[in-house]
């Protein structure tokens, strides 16, 4: 409960803080920050526990050590470090790094508030150290070596080998659902099977210095062959498209069927259409975000699920 309240405070309290960018008195931009729970040890433990539940093979040994919560990430000790999640060698330098934002998912604001985010993007995404260690990918070459070729309903891409079984489950579940829902068949039929639909690509998140999940091969973009005037990624509309206009409407965006989104979420993937900075083609494996927001994420293997459908 303490964590749930803290997550809500990420979006509500900053509306009244003097540090927010002031547009109009009633339209200030919330600035999410894990600093809001810097002194809440229960909330911090809940975050660490969510990570261990999300990545049970990579994250172990959560303990309160040297006056801070810590966890082993593939054998390396990481400290909570005021929301920065830093290895021991950098722990005392926490003020040099941005905190992680364990944001409310799905986005809980109004469409008017979403327009404020889009027109004045705010980032609070932390450093790359944690996910570099989590995915064994501190360098581009390290990450490249962990990628596998994958075809998702004909969309060819490279993905981290550890999410292949997840995508196998998801595609099997979507295929089964398509038998009873023709909108899913239509969505599959219009998928773009070549670039720019993709998985792995080594790059940072636009507007930040932290690596995108695409750099680890844990994010995929699923685009249609023809957007037919629909929008999909907010940055593609910076010159005045509907995502940045006062007439912003989610119905103008390319939207996968709701069942597809729910199946991805069930197996640990968040959908970019549920972000404030909307990206409706984007899915990324972030089970800890879902767990922290009360989702029931399935962690079983592909073999178990596929055998159940026989």
NUSE-412462 format. One line per 10 residues: their letters; for each residue y, z, x of N, C-alpha, C. Coordinates in Angstrom, 3 decimals, decimal comma. Layout:
a) Y:Z:X:Y:Z:X:Y:Z:X ~ ... .
//
This chain:
xxxxxxxxxx) -1,209:0,000:0,830:0,000:0,000:0,000:1,252:0,000:0,860 ~ 1,209:0,761:1,980:2,387:0,794:2,859:2,684:-0,581:3,412 ~ 1,605:-1,328:3,786:1,832:-2,664:4,326:2,362:-3,603:3,269 ~ 1,807:-3,527:2,063:2,289:-4,390:0,978:3,773:-4,166:0,742 ~ 4,169:-2,890:0,720:5,590:-2,595:0,532:6,425:-3,117:1,689 ~ 5,880:-3,013:2,900:6,623:-3,498:4,065:6,800:-5,000:4,004 ~ 5,746:-5,718:3,572:5,851:-7,170:3,458:6,922:-7,566:2,454 ~ 6,983:-6,847:1,349:8,011:-7,126:0,351:9,391:-6,869:0,931 ~ 9,505:-5,784:1,737:10,790:-5,448:2,333:11,260:-6,518:3,300 ~ 10,314:-7,276:3,921:10,712:-8,344:4,826:11,676:-9,294:4,136 .
xxxxxxxxxx) 11,489:-9,489:2,820:12,274:-10,477:2,104:13,404:-9,867:1,293 ~ 13,303:-8,574:0,956:14,299:-7,976:0,075:15,370:-7,225:0,849 ~ 14,964:-6,315:1,753:15,960:-5,515:2,467:16,960:-6,374:3,227 ~ 16,511:-7,438:3,959:17,491:-8,197:4,732:18,553:-8,865:3,877 ~ 18,336:-9,018:2,593:19,357:-9,590:1,730:20,631:-8,758:1,756 ~ 20,489:-7,488:2,112:21,627:-6,581:2,069:22,066:-6,126:3,455 ~ 21,441:-6,696:4,500:21,804:-6,303:5,844:22,972:-7,131:6,346 ~ 23,855:-6,522:7,122:25,030:-7,236:7,619:24,656:-8,295:8,628 ~ 23,447:-8,222:9,203:23,045:-9,206:10,198:22,632:-10,532:9,606 ~ 22,540:-10,657:8,300:22,129:-11,911:7,680:23,249:-12,934:7,735 .
xxxxxxxxxx) 22,867:-14,209:7,780:23,852:-15,277:7,712:24,490:-15,274:6,346 ~ 25,810:-15,169:6,291:26,521:-14,993:5,033:26,966:-16,333:4,479 ~ 26,321:-16,803:3,421:26,751:-18,022:2,748:27,682:-17,659:1,609 ~ 27,144:-16,986:0,617:27,932:-16,376:-0,447:27,326:-15,004:-0,672 ~ 28,053:-14,133:-1,291:27,584:-12,755:-1,447:26,214:-12,709:-2,110 ~ 25,948:-13,629:-3,020:24,690:-13,607:-3,763:23,641:-14,516:-3,151 ~ 23,956:-15,209:-2,022:23,010:-16,157:-1,440:22,915:-15,954:0,063 ~ 22,496:-14,770:0,483:22,276:-14,501:1,889:20,828:-14,805:2,237 ~ 20,624:-15,161:3,480:19,302:-15,569:3,927:18,517:-14,365:4,408 ~ 17,353:-14,106:3,818:16,531:-13,015:4,327:16,052:-13,334:5,741 .
xxxxxxxxxx) 16,036:-12,356:6,619:15,542:-12,543:7,973:14,294:-11,680:8,139 ~ 13,098:-12,253:7,956:11,882:-11,456:8,067:11,753:-10,884:9,471 ~ 11,263:-9,670:9,587:11,111:-9,060:10,906:10,124:-7,917:10,848 ~ 9,176:-7,926:11,770:8,246:-6,807:11,854:8,942:-5,548:12,336 ~ 10,183:-5,642:12,778:10,919:-4,444:13,163:11,091:-3,492:11,990 ~ 11,005:-4,015:10,771:11,167:-3,166:9,599:10,049:-2,144:9,465 ~ 8,926:-2,373:10,155:7,839:-1,394:10,104:7,542:-0,864:11,498 ~ 8,540:-0,898:12,390:8,326:-0,490:13,779:7,820:0,944:13,888 ~ 8,198:1,807:12,954:7,802:3,210:13,034:6,696:3,572:12,044 ~ 6,137:2,591:11,360:5,113:2,844:10,354:3,739:2,579:10,963 .
xxxxxxxxxx) 3,116:3,616:11,470:1,848:3,452:12,171:0,739:2,987:11,236 ~ 0,799:3,383:9,972:-0,218:2,955:9,008:-0,136:1,452:8,785 ~ 1,086:0,938:8,626:1,257:-0,497:8,426:0,833:-1,276:9,669 ~ 1,165:-0,741:10,830:0,770:-1,407:12,066:-0,756:-1,472:12,182 ~ -1,417:-0,378:11,835:-2,879:-0,363:11,883:-3,459:-1,387:10,905 ~ -2,854:-1,514:9,731:-3,340:-2,481:8,749:-3,253:-3,902:9,291 ~ -2,199:-4,190:10,037:-2,064:-5,518:10,635:-3,154:-5,741:11,683 ~ -3,368:-4,766:12,546:-4,406:-4,891:13,567:-5,783:-5,045:12,923 ~ -6,027:-4,273:11,863:-7,304:-4,344:11,173:-7,503:-5,710:10,537 ~ -6,437:-6,280:9,968:-6,532:-7,620:9,377:-6,919:-8,647:10,431 .
xxxxxxxxxx) -6,377:-8,514:11,629:-6,749:-9,430:12,707:-8,228:-9,292:13,048 ~ -8,724:-8,058:13,120:-10,132:-7,871:13,470:-11,056:-8,392:12,379 ~ -10,622:-8,306:11,111:-11,408:-8,859:10,015:-11,362:-10,383:10,021 ~ -10,210:-10,935:10,419:-10,035:-12,389:10,400:-10,771:-13,069:11,550 ~ -10,852:-12,389:12,694:-11,465:-12,980:13,888:-12,450:-11,976:14,494 ~ -13,539:-11,684:13,786:-14,440:-10,606:14,222:-15,115:-10,867:15,557 ~ -15,255:-12,119:15,947:-15,907:-12,420:17,221:-14,938:-12,397:18,399 ~ -13,653:-12,451:18,098:-12,646:-12,517:19,158:-11,860:-11,220:19,315 ~ -11,707:-10,464:18,235:-10,865:-9,266:18,267:-11,703:-8,028:17,977 ~ -11,656:-7,085:18,893:-12,471:-5,867:18,787:-11,664:-4,665:19,275 .
xxxxxxxxxx) -12,278:-3,502:19,131:-11,786:-2,263:19,767:-10,333:-1,944:19,440 ~ -10,030:-1,871:18,146:-8,697:-1,417:17,754:-8,607:0,082:18,030 ~ -7,599:0,477:18,774:-7,422:1,894:19,059:-5,955:2,192:19,360 ~ -5,599:3,458:19,115:-4,251:3,907:19,450:-4,297:4,383:20,888 ~ -3,595:3,662:21,750:-3,712:3,887:23,189:-2,328:3,863:23,821 ~ -2,025:4,890:24,618:-0,742:4,962:25,318:0,428:4,804:24,347 ~ 0,357:5,555:23,229:1,419:5,602:22,209:1,656:4,274:21,496 ~ 0,622:3,454:21,371:0,777:2,198:20,636:-0,585:1,739:20,149 ~ -0,581:0,955:19,059:-1,815:0,345:18,600:-2,179:-0,806:19,532 ~ -3,457:-0,911:19,833:-3,930:-1,978:20,718:-5,204:-2,583:20,155 .
xxxxxxxxxx) -5,529:-3,766:20,652:-6,787:-4,417:20,307:-7,189:-5,304:21,478 ~ -8,472:-5,525:21,620:-8,966:-6,443:22,635:-9,078:-7,829:22,020 ~ -8,446:-8,801:22,663:-8,480:-10,193:22,214:-9,243:-10,983:23,270 ~ -10,495:-11,324:22,934:-11,395:-11,944:23,912:-11,388:-11,159:25,226 ~ -11,443:-9,830:25,089:-11,566:-8,943:26,232:-10,262:-8,510:26,862 ~ -9,124:-9,087:26,445:-7,829:-8,722:27,018:-7,091:-7,785:26,060 ~ -6,574:-6,671:26,587:-5,896:-5,708:25,743:-4,504:-6,203:25,370 ~ -4,241:-6,214:24,050:-2,926:-6,547:23,526:-2,344:-5,330:22,823 ~ -1,054:-5,104:23,037:-0,335:-3,999:22,419:0,494:-4,520:21,243 ~ 0,625:-3,672:20,224:1,497:-4,026:19,099:2,923:-4,295:19,594 .
xxxxxxxxxx) 3,434:-3,463:20,473:4,691:-3,692:21,191:5,839:-4,074:20,264 ~ 6,106:-3,199:19,284:7,200:-3,441:18,344:7,087:-4,793:17,643 ~ 5,866:-5,148:17,275:5,640:-6,370:16,519:5,563:-7,624:17,356 ~ 5,561:-7,474:18,698:5,531:-8,651:19,572:4,120:-9,069:19,972 ~ 3,137:-8,175:19,906:1,748:-8,466:20,279:1,688:-9,057:21,683 ~ 1,796:-8,184:22,673:1,901:-8,619:24,056:0,768:-8,057:24,906 ~ 0,349:-8,823:25,923:-0,623:-8,270:26,882:0,024:-7,144:27,672 ~ -0,806:-6,333:28,273:-0,297:-5,120:28,924:0,780:-5,426:29,963 ~ 0,650:-6,532:30,680:1,602:-6,845:31,749:3,013:-7,118:31,226 ~ 3,127:-7,435:29,926:4,426:-7,765:29,345:4,899:-6,733:28,333 .
xxxxxxxxxx) 4,111:-5,717:28,133:4,396:-4,757:27,068:5,804:-4,173:27,157 ~ 6,241:-3,784:28,334:7,545:-3,147:28,478:8,704:-4,136:28,383 ~ 8,387:-5,423:28,309:9,431:-6,451:28,190:9,566:-6,955:26,750 ~ 9,129:-6,154:25,792:9,049:-6,606:24,398:10,379:-7,113:23,869 ~ 11,499:-6,580:24,338:12,796:-6,999:23,806:13,128:-8,446:24,167 ~ 12,388:-9,025:25,103:12,626:-10,419:25,488:11,939:-11,411:24,562 ~ 11,177:-10,907:23,581:10,390:-11,782:22,719:10,699:-11,521:21,251 ~ 10,504:-12,554:20,442:10,680:-12,409:19,003:9,453:-11,732:18,394 ~ 9,634:-10,974:17,306:8,478:-10,378:16,612:7,755:-11,424:15,781 ~ 6,532:-11,120:15,438:5,792:-11,950:14,486:6,239:-11,617:13,073 .
xxxxxxxxxx) 6,223:-12,617:12,221:6,554:-12,432:10,812:5,278:-12,563:9,988 ~ 4,749:-11,451:9,518:3,598:-11,496:8,620:4,140:-11,611:7,200 ~ 4,435:-12,839:6,865:5,240:-13,153:5,694:4,460:-13,068:4,393 ~ 5,209:-12,980:3,305:4,616:-13,010:1,975:4,069:-14,408:1,717 ~ 2,818:-14,479:1,305:2,161:-15,747:0,998:1,429:-15,596:-0,324 ~ 1,658:-16,528:-1,268:2,595:-17,647:-1,205:4,050:-17,189:-1,304 ~ 4,969:-18,082:-0,928:6,388:-17,790:-0,982:6,742:-17,231:-2,350 ~ 7,452:-16,088:-2,345:7,682:-15,365:-3,595:9,092:-15,536:-4,136 ~ 9,925:-16,337:-3,459:11,301:-16,490:-3,901:11,460:-17,572:-4,956 ~ 12,687:-17,736:-5,403:13,013:-18,789:-6,360:13,212:-20,108:-5,617 .
xxxxxxxxxx) 13,254:-21,204:-6,364:13,510:-22,498:-5,734:14,914:-22,544:-5,141 ~ 15,858:-21,821:-5,757:17,205:-21,744:-5,192:17,164:-21,049:-3,837 ~ 16,362:-19,974:-3,722:16,230:-19,291:-2,446:15,520:-20,171:-1,418 ~ 14,545:-20,968:-1,881:13,867:-21,883:-0,963:14,862:-22,892:-0,391 ~ 15,783:-23,374:-1,222:16,796:-24,318:-0,733:17,643:-23,686:0,361 ~ 17,931:-22,381:0,210:18,710:-21,696:1,230:17,952:-21,691:2,550 ~ 16,658:-21,367:2,510:15,843:-21,396:3,719:15,845:-22,788:4,342 ~ 15,662:-23,812:3,507:15,539:-25,167:4,018:16,847:-25,658:4,629 ~ 17,953:-25,328:4,001:19,247:-25,774:4,514:19,716:-24,946:5,705 ~ 19,163:-23,735:5,859:19,525:-22,837:6,961:18,259:-22,156:7,475 .
xxxxxxxxxx) 17,381:-22,912:8,150:16,072:-22,362:8,525:16,179:-21,150:9,436 ~ 15,367:-20,137:9,126:15,298:-18,905:9,904:13,878:-18,774:10,446 ~ 13,763:-18,526:11,745:12,452:-18,396:12,352:12,268:-16,992:12,929 ~ 11,068:-16,496:12,806:10,705:-15,230:13,434:9,213:-15,296:13,709 ~ 8,855:-16,074:14,725:7,468:-16,485:14,858:6,741:-15,914:16,062 ~ 7,391:-15,041:16,831:6,692:-14,438:17,945:6,484:-15,394:19,108 ~ 5,820:-14,870:20,155:5,517:-15,672:21,340:4,121:-16,272:21,188 ~ 3,715:-17,051:22,187:2,416:-17,721:22,109:1,277:-16,938:22,749 ~ 1,579:-15,797:23,381:0,555:-15,107:24,165:-0,671:-14,731:23,329 ~ -0,441:-14,191:22,124:-1,549:-13,728:21,305:-2,498:-14,865:20,938 .
xxxxxxxxxx) -1,949:-15,969:20,444:-2,816:-17,054:19,988:-3,365:-17,879:21,155 ~ -2,659:-17,889:22,283:-3,240:-18,484:23,489:-4,538:-17,777:23,839 ~ -4,503:-16,435:23,797:-5,693:-15,652:24,129:-6,750:-15,762:23,042 ~ -6,313:-15,733:21,787:-7,243:-15,778:20,662:-8,059:-17,063:20,665 ~ -7,408:-18,186:21,000:-8,082:-19,488:20,958:-8,450:-20,003:22,344 ~ -8,381:-19,114:23,352:-8,744:-19,490:24,721:-8,025:-20,750:25,183 ~ -6,734:-20,845:24,848:-5,989:-22,080:25,111:-4,620:-21,801:25,740 ~ -4,585:-21,189:26,921:-3,286:-20,934:27,542:-2,589:-22,187:28,044 ~ -3,348:-23,271:28,272:-2,753:-24,524:28,740:-3,260:-25,680:27,888 ~ -2,581:-26,806:28,006:-2,982:-28,001:27,251:-4,391:-28,437:27,628 .
xxxxxxxxxx) -4,717:-28,403:28,905:-6,053:-28,822:29,331:-7,130:-27,886:28,807 ~ -6,829:-26,575:28,814:-7,789:-25,610:28,261:-8,056:-25,905:26,791 ~ -6,982:-26,167:26,051:-7,124:-26,440:24,621:-7,879:-27,742:24,386 ~ -7,534:-28,755:25,142:-8,189:-30,063:24,990:-9,705:-29,939:25,142 ~ -10,137:-29,118:26,084:-11,570:-28,974:26,352:-12,329:-28,339:25,187 ~ -11,615:-27,692:24,253:-12,267:-26,999:23,135:-12,264:-27,811:21,848 ~ -11,730:-29,028:21,908:-11,615:-29,835:20,693:-12,865:-30,684:20,456 ~ -13,152:-30,886:19,171:-14,249:-31,776:18,778:-13,727:-32,839:17,827 ~ -14,332:-34,013:17,884:-13,998:-35,057:16,922:-14,519:-34,644:15,553 ~ -13,705:-34,868:14,541:-14,108:-34,469:13,195:-13,582:-35,480:12,185 .
xxxxxxxxxx) -14,372:-35,724:11,153:-13,951:-36,616:10,072:-13,960:-35,827:8,775 ~ -12,780:-35,656:8,194:-12,631:-34,929:6,934:-12,380:-35,948:5,838 ~ -13,414:-36,274:5,061:-13,340:-37,329:4,052:-12,741:-38,607:4,644 ~ -13,187:-38,943:5,856:-12,730:-40,166:6,505:-11,477:-40,012:7,333 ~ -10,803:-38,859:7,240:-9,613:-38,612:8,066:-10,096:-38,133:9,428 ~ -9,918:-38,983:10,445:-10,439:-38,678:11,778:-9,403:-37,900:12,578 ~ -9,871:-36,828:13,234:-8,971:-35,943:13,957:-9,747:-35,170:14,995 ~ -9,013:-34,449:15,855:-9,599:-33,486:16,767:-9,280:-32,091:16,250 ~ -10,285:-31,208:16,256:-10,074:-29,828:15,820:-10,812:-28,890:16,768 ~ -10,367:-27,639:16,812:-11,028:-26,616:17,617:-12,462:-26,443:17,107 .
xxxxxxxxxx) -13,403:-26,380:18,042:-14,806:-26,347:17,646:-15,124:-25,178:16,716 ~ -14,349:-24,095:16,792:-14,664:-22,925:15,981:-14,315:-23,102:14,505 ~ -13,499:-24,095:14,157:-13,207:-24,285:12,731:-14,029:-25,407:12,107 ~ -14,883:-26,041:12,906:-15,698:-27,135:12,370:-16,570:-26,652:11,215 ~ -17,226:-25,510:11,378:-18,095:-25,013:10,308:-17,290:-24,667:9,062 ~ -16,051:-24,184:9,239:-15,186:-23,899:8,091:-14,869:-25,177:7,337 ~ -14,527:-26,224:8,082:-14,198:-27,498:7,439:-15,426:-28,116:6,771 ~ -16,605:-27,887:7,344:-17,841:-28,356:6,699:-18,003:-27,706:5,322 ~ -17,787:-26,399:5,270:-17,884:-25,682:3,996:-16,856:-26,215:3,014 ~ -15,629:-26,320:3,481:-14,533:-26,743:2,598:-14,789:-28,128:2,039 .
xxxxxxxxxx) -15,191:-29,061:2,887:-15,429:-30,423:2,400:-16,595:-30,453:1,413 ~ -17,629:-29,632:1,668:-18,751:-29,571:0,724:-18,305:-29,012:-0,616 ~ -17,486:-27,956:-0,596:-16,986:-27,368:-1,830:-16,072:-28,327:-2,590 ~ -15,208:-29,032:-1,852:-14,313:-30,000:-2,498:-15,112:-31,136:-3,103 ~ -16,118:-31,622:-2,366:-16,957:-32,689:-2,893:-17,674:-32,278:-4,165 ~ -18,162:-31,036:-4,207:-18,834:-30,544:-5,412:-17,854:-30,425:-6,569 ~ -16,648:-29,960:-6,294:-15,639:-29,817:-7,352:-15,195:-31,166:-7,889 ~ -15,230:-32,194:-7,028:-14,777:-33,525:-7,440:-15,658:-34,120:-8,537 ~ -16,890:-33,646:-8,627:-17,797:-34,143:-9,678:-17,223:-33,848:-11,059 ~ -16,487:-32,751:-11,168:-15,959:-32,330:-12,466:-14,448:-32,494:-12,577 .
xxxxxxxxxx) -13,806:-32,954:-11,512:-12,339:-33,047:-11,511:-11,928:-34,350:-10,840 ~ -11,573:-35,350:-11,637:-11,258:-36,658:-11,084:-9,975:-36,658:-10,268 ~ -9,087:-35,677:-10,481:-7,872:-35,630:-9,675:-8,208:-35,422:-8,199 ~ -9,326:-34,744:-7,927:-9,755:-34,551:-6,544:-10,241:-35,872:-5,955 ~ -10,988:-36,646:-6,757:-11,419:-37,965:-6,284:-10,226:-38,853:-5,964 ~ -9,202:-38,813:-6,808:-8,005:-39,614:-6,574:-7,306:-39,166:-5,300 ~ -7,261:-37,866:-5,070:-6,642:-37,324:-3,849:-7,412:-37,796:-2,618 ~ -8,741:-37,715:-2,666:-9,561:-38,161:-1,542:-9,357:-39,651:-1,283 ~ -9,322:-40,443:-2,358:-9,209:-41,898:-2,220:-7,916:-42,323:-1,543 ~ -6,851:-41,545:-1,721:-5,574:-41,971:-1,154:-5,273:-41,341:0,207 .
xxxxxxxxxx) -6,206:-40,573:0,767:-5,956:-39,971:2,072:-5,802:-41,039:3,153 ~ -4,851:-40,814:4,028:-4,608:-41,698:5,164:-5,637:-41,371:6,234 ~ -6,485:-42,323:6,585:-7,595:-42,035:7,494:-7,240:-42,227:8,964 ~ -6,005:-42,643:9,259:-5,564:-42,765:10,646:-4,262:-42,014:10,837 ~ -3,631:-42,195:11,999:-2,343:-41,537:12,251:-1,353:-41,954:11,157 ~ -0,432:-41,040:10,733:-0,126:-39,768:11,381:-0,887:-38,567:10,837 ~ -1,929:-38,764:10,016:-2,780:-37,620:9,684:-3,480:-37,188:10,975 ~ -3,459:-35,905:11,282:-4,049:-35,494:12,542:-4,351:-34,001:12,543 ~ -5,091:-33,588:13,583:-5,365:-32,186:13,838:-4,685:-31,767:15,118 ~ -5,421:-31,858:16,238:-4,896:-31,363:17,513:-3,763:-32,226:18,053 .
xxxxxxxxxx) -2,693:-31,583:18,450:-1,643:-32,202:19,254:-0,856:-31,078:19,914 ~ -0,684:-31,135:21,206:-0,078:-30,045:21,973:1,439:-30,115:21,828 ~ 2,011:-29,161:21,104:3,457:-29,159:20,890:3,901:-27,788:20,392 ~ 5,209:-27,565:20,408:5,760:-26,331:19,857:6,183:-26,564:18,416 ~ 6,348:-25,470:17,668:6,901:-25,541:16,324:8,357:-25,975:16,449 ~ 8,741:-26,989:15,695:10,115:-27,479:15,759:11,095:-26,333:15,510 ~ 12,102:-26,223:16,379:13,105:-25,186:16,225:12,744:-23,864:16,878 ~ 11,582:-23,801:17,570:11,143:-22,560:18,209:10,612:-22,872:19,600 ~ 10,206:-21,812:20,316:9,545:-22,004:21,608:8,089:-21,565:21,559 ~ 7,548:-21,394:20,355:6,152:-20,995:20,205:5,310:-22,197:19,818 .
xxxxxxxxxx) 4,109:-22,247:20,372:3,241:-23,381:20,108:2,816:-23,447:18,645 ~ 2,763:-24,654:18,147:2,231:-24,911:16,815:0,735:-24,652:16,809 ~ 0,192:-24,323:15,642:-1,262:-24,205:15,525:-1,961:-25,535:15,767 ~ -1,231:-26,643:15,653:-1,811:-27,934:16,031:-2,194:-27,935:17,510 ~ -1,493:-27,158:18,333:-1,796:-27,110:19,762:-3,163:-26,505:20,036 ~ -3,668:-25,725:19,101:-4,978:-25,110:19,254:-6,058:-25,873:18,490 ~ -5,669:-26,859:17,720:-6,643:-27,567:16,900:-7,071:-26,778:15,691 ~ -6,234:-25,815:15,257:-6,563:-24,994:14,089:-5,675:-25,334:12,892 ~ -4,988:-26,466:12,969:-4,178:-26,948:11,849:-4,460:-28,425:11,653 ~ -4,446:-28,852:10,403:-4,655:-30,269:10,095:-3,599:-30,725:9,090 .
xxxxxxxxxx) -3,225:-31,986:9,197:-2,308:-32,607:8,246:-3,053:-33,678:7,477 ~ -2,970:-33,623:6,154:-3,650:-34,573:5,280:-2,603:-35,333:4,475 ~ -2,350:-36,562:4,890:-1,329:-37,399:4,267:-1,961:-38,502:3,431 ~ -1,280:-38,952:2,394:-1,750:-40,126:1,659:-1,357:-41,400:2,403 ~ -2,013:-42,495:2,097:-1,632:-43,777:2,697:-0,209:-44,159:2,322 ~ 0,197:-43,789:1,111:1,530:-44,144:0,628:2,102:-42,935:-0,112 ~ 3,222:-42,422:0,367:3,841:-41,273:-0,303:4,457:-41,652:-1,650 ~ 4,692:-42,934:-1,871:5,248:-43,429:-3,136:6,507:-42,649:-3,551 ~ 7,389:-42,454:-2,567:8,647:-41,780:-2,857:8,578:-40,269:-2,879 ~ 7,394:-39,706:-2,750:7,255:-38,248:-2,738:7,653:-37,678:-1,376 .
xxxxxxxxxx) 8,032:-36,415:-1,372:8,345:-35,706:-0,143:7,109:-34,910:0,286 ~ 7,093:-34,527:1,580:5,984:-33,687:2,031:6,409:-32,643:3,047 ~ 7,243:-33,001:4,036:7,640:-32,047:5,084:9,150:-31,944:5,081 ~ 9,647:-30,714:4,984:11,085:-30,509:4,781:11,939:-31,149:5,872 ~ 11,477:-31,176:7,119:12,290:-31,739:8,194:12,433:-33,257:8,084 ~ 11,543:-33,894:7,373:11,654:-35,343:7,215:12,758:-35,722:6,243 ~ 13,379:-34,728:5,623:14,394:-34,999:4,602:15,771:-34,477:5,000 ~ 15,992:-34,264:6,292:17,235:-33,629:6,734:18,470:-34,499:6,475 ~ 18,279:-35,795:6,284:19,432:-36,663:6,078:19,871:-36,720:4,625 ~ 19,287:-35,873:3,796:19,766:-35,817:2,418:18,708:-36,035:1,366 .
xxxxxxxxxx) 17,420:-35,997:1,772:16,366:-36,169:0,797:16,292:-35,010:-0,169 ~ 15,357:-35,103:-1,109:15,344:-34,141:-2,200:15,104:-32,713:-1,727 ~ 14,418:-32,521:-0,592:14,127:-31,162:-0,140:15,395:-30,412:0,242 ~ 16,466:-31,127:0,572:17,693:-30,470:1,000:18,802:-30,598:-0,031 ~ 18,493:-31,106:-1,176:19,531:-31,326:-2,174:19,557:-30,202:-3,193 ~ 20,642:-30,131:-3,931:20,752:-29,108:-4,971:19,771:-29,364:-6,102 ~ 19,221:-30,574:-6,147:18,259:-30,931:-7,199:16,825:-30,757:-6,720 ~ 16,619:-29,915:-5,693:15,282:-29,706:-5,148:14,291:-29,342:-6,251 ~ 13,149:-30,000:-6,220:12,119:-29,763:-7,227:10,765:-29,973:-6,568 ~ 9,913:-28,958:-6,617:8,600:-29,055:-5,993:7,797:-30,213:-6,577 .
xxxxxxxxxx) 8,086:-30,605:-7,808:7,346:-31,699:-8,431:7,619:-33,040:-7,763 ~ 8,664:-33,121:-6,924:8,953:-34,348:-6,195:8,105:-34,490:-4,936 ~ 7,272:-33,479:-4,647:6,503:-33,468:-3,414:5,073:-33,963:-3,631 ~ 4,517:-34,500:-2,567:3,098:-34,834:-2,523:2,313:-33,527:-2,585 ~ 1,460:-33,383:-3,600:0,750:-32,123:-3,816:-0,754:-32,371:-3,927 ~ -1,548:-31,732:-3,065:-2,996:-31,783:-3,263:-3,362:-31,074:-4,558 ~ -4,499:-31,394:-5,148:-4,935:-30,673:-6,344:-5,040:-29,174:-6,088 ~ -4,720:-28,379:-7,089:-4,740:-26,926:-6,951:-6,109:-26,433:-6,486 ~ -7,192:-27,027:-6,983:-8,532:-26,594:-6,582:-8,747:-26,790:-5,095 ~ -8,238:-27,878:-4,539:-8,356:-28,137:-3,099:-7,656:-27,040:-2,311 .
xxxxxxxxxx) -6,447:-26,704:-2,726:-5,684:-25,660:-2,042:-6,437:-24,334:-2,090 ~ -6,965:-23,995:-3,255:-7,664:-22,720:-3,425:-8,928:-22,658:-2,577 ~ -9,629:-23,775:-2,434:-10,837:-23,787:-1,601:-10,462:-23,576:-0,136 ~ -9,422:-24,255:0,323:-8,953:-24,020:1,698:-8,612:-22,540:1,900 ~ -7,890:-21,963:0,959:-7,492:-20,557:1,089:-8,698:-19,630:1,094 ~ -9,693:-19,968:0,306:-10,887:-19,131:0,214:-11,584:-18,983:1,563 ~ -11,418:-20,009:2,424:-12,069:-19,986:3,727:-11,075:-19,850:4,883 ~ -9,916:-19,251:4,589:-9,045:-18,806:5,660:-7,880:-19,701:6,028 ~ -7,683:-20,805:5,291:-6,586:-21,720:5,601:-5,420:-21,496:4,642 ~ -4,215:-21,379:5,203:-3,026:-21,337:4,365:-2,488:-22,756:4,212 .
xxxxxxxxxx) -1,766:-22,980:3,117:-1,217:-24,298:2,790:0,294:-24,269:2,972 ~ 0,823:-25,276:3,682:2,250:-25,322:3,952:3,121:-25,477:2,726 ~ 2,549:-25,895:1,619:3,316:-25,986:0,382:3,647:-24,630:-0,205 ~ 3,006:-23,578:0,307:3,288:-22,215:-0,136:4,221:-21,483:0,831 ~ 4,843:-22,221:1,738:5,849:-21,645:2,622:7,239:-21,860:2,042 ~ 8,193:-21,086:2,555:9,594:-21,341:2,212:10,020:-22,688:2,780 ~ 9,665:-22,946:4,046:9,936:-24,239:4,682:8,735:-25,132:4,394 ~ 8,822:-25,881:3,338:7,676:-26,515:2,693:7,100:-27,662:3,521 ~ 5,771:-27,727:3,558:5,048:-28,757:4,313:3,729:-29,012:3,587 ~ 3,760:-29,863:2,583:2,630:-29,966:1,656:1,432:-30,721:2,202 .
xxxxxxxxxx) 1,569:-31,352:3,366:0,413:-32,030:3,968:-0,374:-31,094:4,878 ~ 0,146:-29,897:5,125:-0,310:-29,058:6,218:-1,226:-27,927:5,753 ~ -2,362:-27,772:6,452:-3,259:-26,629:6,290:-3,528:-26,054:7,679 ~ -3,493:-24,727:7,805:-3,811:-24,129:9,099:-4,642:-22,872:8,912 ~ -5,501:-22,629:9,889:-6,417:-21,498:9,811:-5,699:-20,231:10,235 ~ -5,304:-19,417:9,259:-4,609:-18,147:9,499:-5,160:-17,089:8,531 ~ -6,420:-16,738:8,672:-7,012:-15,787:7,714:-6,311:-14,444:7,682 ~ -5,690:-14,029:8,803:-5,021:-12,724:8,809:-3,848:-12,695:7,836 ~ -3,143:-13,817:7,672:-2,044:-13,882:6,710:-2,582:-13,689:5,293 ~ -3,682:-14,348:4,987:-4,283:-14,239:3,659:-4,783:-12,820:3,401 .
xxxxxxxxxx) -5,447:-12,227:4,384:-5,961:-10,871:4,226:-4,822:-9,891:3,978 ~ -3,742:-10,024:4,725:-2,599:-9,120:4,559:-1,931:-9,280:3,201 ~ -2,123:-10,426:2,573:-1,544:-10,666:1,256:-2,554:-10,480:0,123 ~ -3,690:-9,844:0,435:-4,635:-9,464:-0,606:-5,639:-10,516:-1,012 ~ -5,753:-11,613:-0,255:-6,753:-12,637:-0,558:-8,123:-12,179:-0,080 ~ -9,141:-12,619:-0,780:-10,522:-12,361:-0,390:-11,003:-13,578:0,396 ~ -11,030:-13,463:1,714:-11,384:-14,585:2,579:-12,863:-14,510:2,923 ~ -13,565:-15,605:2,701:-14,992:-15,668:2,989:-15,189:-16,019:4,465 ~ -16,044:-15,256:5,129:-16,256:-15,451:6,559:-17,656:-15,966:6,871 ~ -18,467:-16,301:5,838:-19,850:-16,676:6,103:-19,942:-18,031:6,786 .
xxxxxxxxxx) -21,130:-18,301:7,341:-21,345:-19,536:8,073:-21,558:-20,694:7,121 ~ -21,418:-21,890:7,670:-21,604:-23,100:6,865:-23,040:-23,188:6,360 ~ -24,023:-22,792:7,188:-25,421:-22,891:6,783:-25,689:-22,092:5,519 ~ -25,101:-20,873:5,437:-25,323:-20,027:4,263:-24,786:-20,705:3,011 ~ -23,586:-21,235:3,098:-22,963:-21,838:1,929:-23,660:-23,121:1,512 ~ -23,967:-23,968:2,480:-24,595:-25,245:2,162:-25,997:-25,049:1,586 ~ -26,710:-24,045:2,082:-28,041:-23,767:1,536:-27,955:-23,268:0,106 ~ -26,871:-22,551:-0,200:-26,692:-22,047:-1,553:-26,437:-23,154:-2,552 ~ -25,948:-24,318:-2,083:-25,635:-25,419:-2,990:-26,800:-26,386:-3,158 ~ -27,901:-26,161:-2,423:-29,057:-27,070:-2,513:-29,710:-27,003:-3,886 .
//
